Amino acid sequence: MSVSAIFGSRVVLPPSSAAVATKAIAPPQRLAVGGGHGSTGLVIECSSRPQKKGTKHHMKTRPRKTRLSDIRRAPTNYPPLPPLPSEWSLVSDATAAAAPPPQPVQPE
């Protein structure tokens, strides 16, 4: 795998130390990473098919309603709940401190 395949652009590498030792020492070269045309940053693309993460994946793969009967379905209307029996009563902290404790119900 070549360096240009990893970075996605042309990479100019400095000469190796063996080449420098045999030739006259040239001024140091810059390591150019990133193509021309105004792009100055390093571009690394590690995967050709990146996976979707988290919410994006769930939104893409959520079940869709395809049948017309499912698409037009209205929410279920339940009848209202009956009132609570007399043995049940809602008590708040303020009324619990002021009222005496309730007496148990005697079976007849």
N, C-alpha and C positions, 0 to 999 in steps of 0.2 A: 504494500500500500504506500503510495507516495504522499509526501507532505501536502502537495496541492490538493489531493483528494480529501485529506482531513480538513484543511482550512477552507476549501471551496474557492480558492483564488490562487494566483501565481505567487510563489514565495521565492525570494532571492536570498540564498544562504551565503554567509561569509566563507571565504576559502578555508580549507582545512589547515592545520598547523604544519603538515608535511609540505604542502604547497608553498607556504610562506617561508619555510626554512630554506628551500632551494632557490627561491627568487629573491629579488631585492624587496625590502619591506615597503609595501604600498600603504597609502593612507587607509585607515579603517573604513570599511563599507557599512552602510546602514542596512539593517535587516528590514526589508519592506514586507509588511503583512497587510493584505487587503489590496484589492484592485485599485485602479485609478478611477477617473470619472467622478471625483468628489467623494468617494467612499473612503473614510479613513479608519474605520473600526475593524476589528477582527470578527470575521463571520465564521461561526462554527455551527454546522448542522450535523448532528450525530446520528440522526435517524431519518431514513427515507419515509417511514410511516409512523409518525409519533402517535401515541395513544392518548385518547381523551381522558381527563382526570375528573373525578368528583362529580359535581353538579352538571357539567357539560356532558359527561357520559350518560347520566341518568335522563337528562332532557332529550338526548338523541335516541336512546333506546327505550323510552317509556312506551307502554302499550297505547295504541291509538284506537279510538272508536270508529269502526268502519261500517257497521250496520246502521241503517236509518232508524231502527227502533231504539238503538242505544244512543244515537246522537240526539234524538228528540225527547229522550226520557226526562221527565220532570222529577224533582226530589219527592220522596215519599212523604205524604201528609199523615201523621199519626194523630189519633184522637188525644185530647188533653188528658193528663193524668187525673185520677179522682182525688178529692181532698184527703188530707191525712186524717187518720182516725183520732178520736179524742184523747187517746192515751199518749199520742205523740204531740209534742209541742216544742217550738223553737225557743231556746232560752239564750239570751245574751249575757255577758259578764255583769252588766249593771243590774239586770233584773234578778240574776242568780244570787247576788250578794244581799239584795233587799228582801227577797221572798224566802219563806221557810222551806226546808226540804220537803219534797212531795211524799205523801204517805203511800205505802204499797196497797194495791188493790186486793181486797179480801174476797176469795171465792165464796159464792153463796151455795 
